[in-house]
Amino acid sequence: MGTEMAEQSGDPGFVERRKHPRTVFGSAPSYEGALGSLAGDVQRGNRSPIKGVVSPANPSAQATTWALLAPFLNSESDRWLHSYLDETQFRFAALPSLKTEENWHHRNRDRSGLRDWKAYLRDSHRAFRPDIDGIITVFPQLAVTAGLEKRLRRSSVPVLAWFFNAEIAEQWRYNVAARALSRVNSFVVHTTEECRVYPTRFGLPAERFHFAHLQYGGRISTVEEEGEQPFVFSTGSGYRDYGTFFAALAKLGYPAKVLAGPRVLRGLQPPPNVTILDQIPKSQIHDLVRAARVNVLPLSDEGVCAGGVTVVEAFRHGRALVATERRGGEDYLIDNQNCLTSALCDVDELAERIEAMWVDATLRERLNAGALAFGLEHCTDEVASNALRGHLEALS
């Protein structure tokens, strides 16, 4: 099976290890909200964010214990959304991964290999302990292996699959994965498009799939926009269309910086005004997002969805985007409110949109404010943890 971790691996963008709780934007190994409810947007402070979910009648009942499986966990003290939940209601056993993470941009393949799957199987096997009342997995590979382990054990322990962003090339692979995933009780995905597509592809009940916005809760850069030497910035490797982007920049002549893996840039020749950056720490990427006059998200039409991590991190840093309009983006990108959109593979329109934001400081300021407002309302750890709480209550 060739499930991808879209834009993930090596840096859980939407999750970040930290000693103290953050009250703002935070993502992980890739870095990448305020998650909406599984049937609508989750409002901050709403203790029951899932539509149709009723909180337990006895909130003082004994706390349930949940095993947490995520490839970015390196120690039991690592923080994630579970760190925001009431310990009198839920307890968590964060199981450090046995797999060494790779940086997504550095990978030569877009599928998990045999060694990866062996590590995921070992991680899942450890989660089925007598003291565990439920299991949370992050990323689709662990959902598959946890479902398989549950099937083999004939266990009734509930499994919640968070950040389930599966991209598989062949239908037969979906069919194979579905046998294990049939034992997963609930899936949280970060686009409504995935809610529509996955039930059919996996042959699973639609009511098991729930939408929640992606969140970011890590460090927020405070770097100011570069005034003396302005530039365009684009980053990411998942389903990108840098060919169209390079053509638009060649037409405009604006200086630009691109941070992406060699796999997605292979065969492309950037124009002289575009600099390809070497890999840099996440914090420096966010500094570039803040410093750029224009941030661009050029996407292809491949995959169920794309670019979510980049969108959320830009918004949380108060930066709007010029982005390709494609399926999966409608839950985040609102044209002329937090971004300017352009059609797929349209060099002229992409160039026009970049130029519009480049030359108009008032437009940039308005769109940046809209991006920040969206990020604060929908893409914080606090909002996401409310969604997580609702799911755990429903499954407990």
C-alpha positions as CSV (number, residue, x, y, z in Angstrom):
1,M,0.0,0.0,0.0
2,G,1.3,3.5,-0.8
3,T,-0.4,5.9,1.6
4,E,1.2,9.3,1.7
5,M,1.5,11.7,4.6
6,A,0.6,14.7,2.6
7,E,3.3,17.3,3.1
8,Q,4.2,15.6,6.4
9,S,7.1,13.6,7.7
10,G,10.1,14.7,9.7
11,D,8.3,17.8,11.1
12,P,4.7,17.5,12.3
13,G,3.9,21.0,11.3
14,F,0.6,21.0,13.1
15,V,2.3,19.8,16.3
16,E,5.3,21.1,18.1
17,R,7.1,20.0,21.2
18,R,7.1,22.6,23.9
19,K,7.4,22.9,27.7
20,H,4.4,25.2,28.1
21,P,1.0,25.4,26.5
22,R,0.7,27.8,23.6
23,T,-2.3,30.0,23.1
24,V,-1.7,30.6,19.4
25,F,-0.9,29.0,16.0
26,G,0.8,25.6,16.2
27,S,1.6,22.9,13.8
28,A,4.0,20.0,13.6
29,P,6.7,18.0,11.8
30,S,5.8,19.8,8.9
31,Y,4.1,22.4,11.1
32,E,0.7,22.9,9.9
33,G,-5.7,25.2,13.3
34,A,-8.7,25.9,14.7
35,L,-10.5,22.8,13.7
36,G,-14.2,23.1,12.9
37,S,-16.7,20.7,14.3
38,L,-17.1,17.4,12.6
39,A,-20.3,18.7,11.1
40,G,-19.6,22.4,11.2
41,D,-17.1,24.9,12.6
42,V,-16.1,24.4,16.2
43,Q,-16.6,27.5,18.3
44,R,-14.1,28.3,20.9
45,G,-15.3,27.4,24.3
46,N,-17.8,24.9,23.0
47,R,-17.3,21.8,25.1
48,S,-19.3,19.7,22.7
49,P,-18.1,20.7,19.2
50,I,-19.4,17.7,17.3
51,K,-22.9,18.1,15.9
52,G,-25.1,15.3,17.2
53,V,-22.6,14.4,20.0
54,V,-24.0,14.5,23.5
55,S,-21.5,14.9,26.4
56,P,-21.5,12.2,29.0
57,A,-24.3,12.6,31.5
58,N,-21.9,12.2,34.4
59,P,-18.8,14.4,33.7
60,S,-17.2,13.3,37.0
61,A,-17.1,9.7,35.8
62,Q,-13.7,7.9,35.9
63,A,-11.3,9.3,33.3
64,T,-10.6,7.1,30.2
65,T,-7.1,6.4,29.1
66,W,-6.1,6.8,25.5
67,A,-2.9,5.7,23.7
68,L,-1.6,8.3,21.3
69,L,0.3,7.1,18.3
70,A,2.0,9.8,16.2
71,P,5.3,9.6,14.2
72,F,6.5,13.0,15.6
73,L,6.3,11.9,19.2
74,N,9.8,11.4,20.6
75,S,9.0,11.3,24.3
76,E,6.1,10.9,26.6
77,S,6.3,14.5,27.6
78,D,5.9,15.8,24.0
79,R,2.9,18.1,23.7
80,W,0.0,18.0,21.2
81,L,-3.7,18.6,21.3
82,H,-4.2,16.2,24.1
83,S,-2.2,18.5,26.4
84,Y,-5.2,20.9,26.4
85,L,-7.7,18.4,27.7
86,D,-8.9,18.0,31.3
87,E,-7.0,15.2,33.0
88,T,-10.0,14.4,35.1
89,Q,-11.9,13.4,31.9
90,F,-9.1,11.9,29.8
91,R,-5.7,10.5,30.4
92,F,-3.2,9.9,27.7
93,A,-0.3,7.5,27.1
94,A,1.8,9.1,24.4
95,L,3.9,6.4,22.9
96,P,7.2,7.6,21.4
97,S,7.5,6.4,17.8
98,L,9.9,3.6,17.0
99,K,10.4,5.0,13.5
100,T,12.9,7.7,12.7
101,E,11.2,10.5,10.8
102,E,12.4,11.7,7.5
103,N,12.0,15.2,6.2
104,W,9.2,15.1,3.6
105,H,11.1,17.3,1.2
106,H,14.1,15.0,1.2
107,R,12.3,11.8,0.4
108,N,13.0,10.2,-2.9
109,R,9.7,8.3,-2.9
110,D,6.1,9.4,-2.2
111,R,5.1,6.1,-0.5
112,S,6.0,4.4,2.8
113,G,8.4,1.5,2.3
114,L,8.6,-1.9,4.0
115,R,10.8,-0.7,6.8
116,D,8.3,2.1,7.5
117,W,5.4,-0.3,7.7
118,K,7.3,-2.6,10.1
119,A,7.8,0.4,12.4
120,Y,4.2,1.4,12.2
121,L,3.1,-2.2,13.0
122,R,5.4,-2.2,16.1
123,D,4.0,1.1,17.2
124,S,0.4,-0.1,16.9
125,H,1.1,-3.4,18.6
126,R,2.4,-1.5,21.7
127,A,-0.8,0.5,22.0
128,F,-3.1,-2.4,22.7
129,R,-2.4,-2.6,26.4
130,P,-4.8,-3.8,29.2
131,D,-4.9,-0.3,30.7
132,I,-5.9,1.4,27.4
133,D,-9.5,2.4,26.8
134,G,-9.0,3.9,23.3
135,I,-6.4,4.7,20.7
136,I,-5.7,7.9,18.8
137,T,-3.6,7.7,15.6
138,V,-2.2,10.6,13.6
139,F,-1.6,10.1,9.9
140,P,-3.1,7.3,7.8
141,Q,-0.4,4.7,8.1
142,L,-0.9,4.3,11.8
143,A,-4.7,4.2,11.3
144,V,-4.1,1.2,8.9
145,T,-1.8,-0.6,11.3
146,A,-3.9,0.1,14.4
147,G,-7.0,-1.2,12.5
148,L,-5.1,-4.3,11.4
149,E,-4.0,-5.0,15.0
150,K,-7.5,-4.4,16.3
151,R,-8.8,-6.9,13.7
152,L,-6.3,-9.5,14.5
153,R,-6.9,-9.2,18.2
154,R,-10.7,-9.0,17.7
155,S,-10.6,-6.1,20.1
156,S,-13.4,-3.7,20.8
157,V,-11.1,-0.8,21.8
158,P,-12.2,2.3,19.9
159,V,-9.8,3.8,17.4
160,L,-9.8,7.5,16.3
161,A,-7.8,8.3,13.2
162,W,-6.7,12.0,13.3
163,F,-5.3,13.8,10.2
164,F,-6.4,11.0,7.9
165,N,-5.0,12.3,4.6
166,A,-4.6,9.2,2.5
167,E,-3.4,9.4,-1.1
168,I,-3.2,6.1,-2.9
169,A,-2.7,5.6,-6.6
170,E,-4.5,2.3,-7.3
171,Q,-8.0,1.3,-6.2
172,W,-6.8,-2.2,-5.2
173,R,-4.6,-0.6,-2.6
174,Y,-7.7,1.3,-1.2
175,N,-9.5,-2.1,-1.1
176,V,-6.6,-3.7,0.8
177,A,-6.4,-0.8,3.3
178,A,-10.2,-0.8,3.8
179,R,-10.1,-4.2,5.4
180,A,-8.0,-2.8,8.3
181,L,-9.7,0.6,8.3
182,S,-13.1,-1.0,8.7
183,R,-12.1,-1.5,12.4
184,V,-11.4,2.3,12.8
185,N,-14.4,3.9,14.6
186,S,-13.9,7.5,13.4
187,F,-11.8,9.5,11.0
188,V,-10.9,13.2,11.3
189,V,-10.0,14.8,8.0
190,H,-9.1,18.4,7.2
191,T,-11.2,19.1,4.1
192,T,-14.8,18.4,3.3
193,E,-13.6,17.0,0.0
194,E,-12.1,14.1,1.9
195,C,-15.4,13.5,3.7
196,R,-16.9,13.2,0.2
197,V,-14.2,11.0,-1.4
198,Y,-12.9,8.6,1.2
199,P,-16.2,6.8,2.0
200,T,-16.5,5.7,-1.6
201,R,-12.9,4.9,-2.1
202,F,-12.6,2.8,1.0
203,G,-16.1,1.4,1.0
204,L,-16.7,2.7,4.5
205,P,-19.8,4.5,6.1
206,A,-19.8,8.2,5.4
207,E,-20.8,9.0,8.9
208,R,-17.4,7.8,10.2
209,F,-15.7,10.7,8.4
210,H,-15.7,14.2,10.1
211,F,-14.2,17.5,9.0
212,A,-12.1,19.7,11.3
213,H,-9.9,22.5,10.2
214,L,-6.2,21.9,10.3
215,Q,-4.4,23.8,13.1
216,Y,-1.0,25.1,13.9
217,G,0.1,25.9,17.5
218,G,3.9,26.4,17.3
219,R,6.1,29.4,17.4
220,I,4.8,32.5,15.6
221,S,7.4,34.6,13.8
222,T,7.2,38.4,14.3
223,V,9.5,39.3,11.4
224,E,8.3,42.3,9.4
225,E,7.8,42.5,5.7
226,E,11.0,43.1,3.8
227,G,10.8,46.7,2.5
228,E,14.2,47.3,0.9
229,Q,14.6,44.1,-1.0
230,P,11.0,42.7,-1.5
231,F,10.5,39.2,-2.8
232,V,7.9,36.5,-3.6
233,F,8.1,33.3,-1.6
234,S,6.7,29.8,-2.2
235,T,7.3,26.6,-0.3
236,G,6.1,23.0,-0.1
237,S,6.4,19.8,-2.1
238,G,3.0,18.2,-2.2
239,Y,1.1,18.4,-5.5
240,R,2.8,21.7,-6.5
241,D,2.9,23.3,-9.9
242,Y,6.1,25.1,-9.9
243,G,6.2,25.0,-13.7
244,T,3.4,27.5,-13.9
245,F,4.8,29.5,-11.0
246,F,8.2,29.8,-12.7
247,A,6.6,30.9,-16.0
248,A,4.6,33.6,-14.1
249,L,7.7,34.9,-12.3
250,A,9.7,34.9,-15.6
251,K,7.0,37.2,-17.0
252,L,7.0,39.5,-14.0
253,G,10.7,39.6,-13.2
254,Y,10.1,39.9,-9.5
255,P,12.8,38.4,-7.2
256,A,11.5,35.1,-5.7
257,K,12.6,32.4,-3.3
258,V,11.4,28.8,-3.4
259,L,11.9,26.1,-0.8
260,A,10.9,22.7,-2.1
261,G,12.3,19.2,-2.5
262,P,14.3,18.1,-5.5
263,R,11.6,15.5,-6.3
264,V,9.0,18.2,-7.2
265,L,11.5,20.4,-8.9
266,R,13.0,17.7,-11.1
267,G,13.1,18.6,-14.8
268,L,12.2,22.3,-14.2
269,Q,14.4,25.3,-15.0
270,P,13.7,28.3,-12.7
271,P,14.2,31.7,-14.3
272,P,17.2,33.8,-13.2
273,N,15.1,35.9,-10.8
274,V,14.1,32.8,-8.8
275,T,16.4,31.4,-6.1
276,I,16.0,27.8,-5.0
277,L,16.8,27.6,-1.2
278,D,18.5,24.7,0.6
279,Q,16.6,23.1,3.5
280,I,16.3,25.4,6.5
281,P,14.7,25.1,10.0
282,K,11.0,25.5,10.3
283,S,11.4,28.8,12.2
284,Q,13.3,30.3,9.3
285,I,10.6,29.2,6.9
286,H,8.1,31.1,9.0
287,D,10.4,34.1,9.0
288,L,10.4,34.0,5.2
289,V,6.6,33.7,5.1
290,R,6.4,36.9,7.2
291,A,9.1,38.8,5.3
292,A,7.8,38.0,1.8
293,R,5.8,40.7,0.1
294,V,3.7,38.0,-1.6
295,N,3.3,34.3,-0.7
296,V,2.3,32.0,-3.5
297,L,0.8,28.5,-3.4
298,P,0.9,27.1,-6.9
299,L,-0.9,23.7,-7.0
300,S,-1.7,21.0,-9.5
301,D,-5.0,19.1,-9.7
302,E,-3.5,15.9,-8.4
303,G,-4.6,14.3,-5.2
304,V,-7.7,14.7,-3.1
305,C,-6.4,17.9,-1.5
306,A,-3.1,19.8,-1.3
307,G,-1.4,22.7,0.4
308,G,-3.3,22.7,3.7
309,V,-0.3,22.9,5.9
310,T,1.1,25.8,4.0
311,V,-2.2,27.7,4.0
312,V,-2.8,27.3,7.7
313,E,0.8,28.3,8.7
314,A,0.6,31.4,6.4
315,F,-2.7,32.4,7.9
316,R,-1.6,31.9,11.4
317,H,1.4,34.2,10.6
318,G,-1.0,36.9,9.3
319,R,0.0,36.4,5.6
320,A,-2.5,36.0,2.8
321,L,-1.7,33.9,-0.3
322,V,-1.9,33.9,-4.1
323,A,-3.2,30.4,-4.5
324,T,-4.3,28.0,-7.2
325,E,-8.1,27.4,-7.0
326,R,-8.7,23.6,-6.8
327,R,-10.8,21.1,-4.9
328,G,-10.0,20.9,-1.2
329,G,-9.2,24.5,-0.9
330,E,-12.7,25.8,-0.4
331,D,-12.6,25.2,3.4
332,Y,-9.8,27.7,3.8
333,L,-9.3,29.9,0.8
334,I,-11.8,32.7,0.3
335,D,-11.0,34.8,-2.7
336,N,-10.5,38.5,-2.0
337,Q,-10.9,37.9,1.8
338,N,-7.8,36.0,2.8
339,C,-6.2,35.3,-0.6
340,L,-6.3,35.9,-4.3
341,T,-7.0,32.7,-6.4
342,S,-6.0,31.8,-9.9
343,A,-7.1,29.0,-12.2
344,L,-5.2,25.8,-12.6
345,C,-2.2,26.0,-15.0
346,D,-3.0,29.6,-15.9
347,V,0.3,31.5,-16.2
348,D,-1.3,34.9,-17.1
349,E,-3.8,34.9,-14.3
350,L,-1.3,33.8,-11.7
351,A,1.0,36.6,-12.8
352,E,-1.8,39.1,-12.7
353,R,-2.7,38.0,-9.1
354,I,0.9,38.1,-7.9
355,E,1.3,41.6,-9.5
356,A,-1.9,42.8,-7.9
357,M,-0.7,42.0,-4.4
358,W,2.8,43.1,-5.1
359,V,1.9,46.7,-6.2
360,D,-1.0,47.4,-3.8
361,A,0.0,47.7,-0.2
362,T,-3.6,48.5,0.9
363,L,-4.8,45.2,-0.7
364,R,-2.0,43.3,1.0
365,E,-2.9,44.8,4.3
366,R,-6.5,43.9,4.0
367,L,-5.9,40.4,2.8
368,N,-3.3,39.7,5.5
369,A,-5.8,40.9,8.1
370,G,-8.4,38.5,6.7
371,A,-5.9,35.6,6.7
372,L,-5.0,36.3,10.4
373,A,-8.6,36.5,11.4
374,F,-9.4,33.2,9.7
375,G,-6.4,31.5,11.3
376,L,-7.4,32.7,14.8
377,E,-11.0,31.7,14.4
378,H,-10.4,28.3,12.9
379,C,-6.8,27.1,13.1
380,T,-5.5,27.2,16.7
381,D,-4.7,24.3,19.1
382,E,-7.5,25.4,21.3
383,V,-10.1,25.0,18.7
384,A,-8.7,21.8,17.5
385,S,-8.5,20.4,21.0
386,N,-12.2,21.1,21.4
387,A,-12.9,19.0,18.3
388,L,-10.7,16.2,19.8
389,R,-12.6,16.4,23.0
390,G,-15.9,16.0,21.3
391,H,-14.7,12.9,19.4
392,L,-13.3,11.3,22.5
393,E,-16.5,11.9,24.4
394,A,-18.5,10.3,21.6
395,L,-16.2,7.2,21.6
396,S,-15.9,6.8,25.4
